[in-house]
């Protein structure tokens, strides 16, 4: 299984640091050419491979770390996303409920990525926190996952474990997922909550 991060702003770079820290190779792309951010990628580590958008979307699991407004442009990079998992790291603070049709934003993102399986995740932490070593305070930093596709949530949870995080599945997008979605100018209750899962003590 291979991985890509689309977007190399603060969140994209924080995710890249998690891959580098774990020694896992990941492709990184933006709408610009890879030469425009190659030096920043190299500064994070050799595991971070700058590439074109056309190449990055060939990955099995793709992190969507762009502005919500840009997700449709990324989706157009492939005619079908069948067999691929998209991890939606976008946030829609300030976007009106009317614009979203009363749905969680990830529902609309999923519709744009025709044929793909979507998991909302890694979006509730600020970039400065997401980029830190998640193994602290006697446990691991929690990342919340939510999806309407249980088959997609499982490999994303496994990847989160490999990256050192403690994945917590909130269930469906319109159920537990509401806790990590912004609506208008209200953040979901779990957004920015920096939680840790401690390892159980041997009895």
C-alpha positions in Angstrom: 0.0 0.0 0.0 1.3 3.5 -0.9 0.4 6.9 0.3 0.1 10.5 -0.9 -0.6 13.9 0.6 -2.3 16.5 -1.6 -1.5 19.9 -0.3 1.7 21.1 1.4 0.5 23.9 3.6 0.7 23.8 7.4 -1.5 20.7 7.7 0.2 18.9 4.8 3.6 19.5 6.3 2.4 18.3 9.7 1.3 15.0 8.1 4.6 14.7 6.2 6.4 15.0 9.5 4.4 12.1 10.9 5.4 10.0 7.9 9.1 11.0 8.2 9.1 10.3 11.9 7.8 6.8 11.3 10.1 6.1 8.3 7.2 5.7 5.9 7.6 7.0 2.4 4.8 9.3 1.1 4.4 11.3 -2.1 3.5 14.9 -1.8 1.9 17.1 -4.4 0.2 20.5 -4.9 -1.4 22.2 -7.9 2.1 23.7 -8.5 5.1 21.8 -9.8 7.1 19.7 -7.3 10.2 22.0 -7.7 8.3 24.8 -5.9 8.3 22.9 -2.6 11.2 20.4 -3.0 13.5 22.1 -0.5 10.8 22.2 2.1 10.1 18.5 1.6 13.8 17.7 1.8 14.0 19.5 5.1 11.5 17.2 6.6 13.2 14.0 5.5 14.1 11.7 2.6 10.7 9.8 3.0 8.9 12.9 1.7 8.8 12.6 -2.1 7.7 15.7 -4.1 5.8 14.8 -7.2 3.1 16.0 -9.6 -0.6 15.8 -8.8 -1.1 13.3 -11.6 1.5 11.0 -10.1 0.4 11.5 -6.4 -3.2 10.4 -7.1 -2.0 7.0 -8.1 -1.5 6.2 -4.4 -3.8 3.8 -2.6 -4.5 6.2 0.2 -4.6 9.9 -0.4 -4.7 12.6 2.2 -6.8 15.6 1.1 -5.0 18.4 2.9 -6.2 21.4 0.8 -8.7 24.1 1.4 -12.2 22.7 1.2 -12.9 25.0 -1.8 -10.2 23.2 -3.7 -11.4 19.6 -3.3 -13.3 19.5 -6.6 -10.2 20.5 -8.5 -8.2 17.7 -6.9 -11.1 15.2 -7.7 -10.8 16.1 -11.4 -7.3 14.6 -11.5 -8.9 11.2 -12.0 -12.0 10.1 -13.9 -12.7 7.6 -11.2 -11.3 7.0 -7.7 -12.5 3.4 -7.5 -10.3 1.3 -5.2 -8.8 4.4 -3.5 -9.3 5.8 0.0 -9.5 9.5 0.4 -8.8 10.9 3.9 -10.6 14.2 4.2 -8.5 16.6 6.3 -10.4 19.7 5.2 -12.4 22.0 7.5 -15.4 24.3 6.5 -15.4 26.8 9.3 -17.3 29.9 8.0 -19.1 27.9 5.2 -22.9 28.4 5.5 -25.1 25.3 6.1 -27.1 26.3 3.0 -23.9 26.0 0.9 -23.4 22.5 2.3 -27.1 21.6 1.7 -27.4 20.8 5.4 -25.0 17.9 5.1 -21.6 17.3 6.7 -19.0 18.7 4.3 -17.4 15.3 3.9 -20.6 14.0 2.3 -20.0 16.6 -0.5 -16.3 15.7 -0.7 -17.2 12.0 -1.1 -19.5 12.8 -3.9 -16.8 14.7 -5.8 -14.4 11.7 -5.6 -16.4 9.4 -7.7 -16.0 5.7 -6.9 -13.6 6.4 -4.0 -14.1 5.6 -0.3 -13.9 8.6 2.1 -12.7 8.7 5.7 -12.8 12.0 7.6 -9.8 12.1 9.9 -6.7 14.0 11.2 -8.6 17.3 10.9 -9.4 18.0 14.5 -5.9 19.0 15.5 -4.2 22.3 14.8 -1.2 21.9 12.5 1.3 22.7 15.3 -0.1 19.9 17.4 -0.5 17.4 14.6 3.1 17.8 13.6 4.4 16.9 17.1 5.5 13.4 18.2 2.2 11.8 19.2 3.8 9.5 21.8 3.6 11.7 25.0 2.2 11.7 28.5 2.4 8.0 28.8 0.2 7.4 25.8 -0.6 8.3 22.2 -2.3 11.3 20.8 -5.9 10.5 19.6 -7.0 11.0 16.0 -10.7 10.7 15.2 -11.9 8.8 12.2 -15.4 8.8 10.8 -16.7 7.2 7.6 -19.8 5.6 6.0 -17.5 2.8 4.7 -16.3 0.5 7.4 -14.0 -1.2 4.9 -12.1 2.1 4.4 -11.9 3.1 8.0 -10.0 -0.1 9.0 -6.9 0.5 6.8 -6.8 4.2 7.8 -6.9 3.2 11.5 -4.0 0.8 10.8 -2.1 3.6 9.1 -2.8 6.0 12.1 -1.3 3.3 14.4 1.8 3.0 12.2 2.2 6.8 12.4 2.1 6.6 16.2 -1.5 7.9 16.8 -4.4 6.2 18.7 -7.3 6.1 16.2 -10.8 6.4 17.6 -13.7 5.6 15.3 -16.7 7.9 15.7 -18.9 5.9 13.3 -20.9 7.4 10.4 -20.4 10.9 9.0 -23.8 12.1 10.0 -23.6 10.5 13.5 -20.4 10.7 15.5 -18.8 12.5 12.5 -20.8 15.6 13.5 -18.4 16.0 16.4 -15.5 16.8 14.1 -17.3 18.8 11.4 -17.5 22.6 11.5 -20.9 24.1 10.7 -21.1 27.8 9.7 -18.9 29.5 12.4 -19.2 26.8 15.0 -16.5 24.2 15.4 -17.6 20.6 16.2 -17.2 19.8 19.9 -14.1 17.6 19.4 -12.2 19.9 17.1 -9.0 21.2 18.8 -9.5 18.7 21.7 -6.0 17.3 22.3 -6.6 13.9 23.9 -4.4 11.0 24.7 -5.0 7.3 25.0 -2.9 5.6 27.6 -1.7 2.1 27.2 -3.5 -0.4 29.6 -1.3 -1.5 32.5 -0.5 -5.1 32.9 -2.4 -6.7 35.8 
